[in-house]
């Protein structure tokens, strides 16, 4: 869902990460961003969706690790 267009500084404040870190992520295509001239711009809605997706991926991978760990622990008892 499209939202407001944010500057690098605004997006870094939204994500609570350093602006230089966000610039590197944008440059490497790790975060949804677009370049306008020499400046990065970020769609707020896309950034929020990106965070949600990463959070869900983390939860799924964490739950999978716990499940594998508990099976291995049961075998040792």
N, C-alpha and C positions, 0 to 999 in steps of 0.2 A: 504494500500500500504506500503510495507516494506521500511524502510529507514536506516539511520546510527544507530548504537547501541551507546547509550549514558550512561555515568556513572550517578550516583545519582546527583552529583554536576552539571554536564552539563544539565541534565533534569530539575533540579530545576531552573537553570538560564533560560532555554527555557520557562518554565512555569511561571517564576517570582514568585516563592514561596520558602519558607524556605526549606532547604534540610531535616530537621527533620520532617516537615509536610508531605513532599513527601514520606519519608520513612514509616510513619504511614499509609498513603493512600495505598502504595504498599503492606504493610504487611496485610492490611484488604481487599485487592483485589478491591479497589475502583478505581485504575488506572492501565492500562496495564503495567505489569512489569514482570521480571523474575529474579530469584536468580541464580547467578553463584558463587558457593562456598558460601562465606559469604557476597558477595556484590550484590547489586541490579543493574540491567541493564534495559534500556528502549529503545524500538524501536521508533525512532523519528517520523516515519510515523504514527504509531499507536497512539502515544501521540497527534499528531496534529489532527488526526481523532477524538480522545476522546474529545479534546477541542471543535471541531466543533459540535459534537453531543450534548455536554452539553450546548453549546451556543444556538443551535436550540431548545432544550428542554426548556431552560429558556425563549426564545422568545415566544414559543407556550404557556407556562404557564402564562407568563405576559399578553399576548394578551387575554387569556381566563379570567384572573382576571379583566382586564379592561372591557371586555364585560359584565361580571356579575355585576361589579360595576356600570356601566352606566345604566343597567336595573334597579337596585335597586334605583339609584338616580332618575330616571324618575318617579318611583312610588311615591316618596316622594314629588314631586313638586305640 
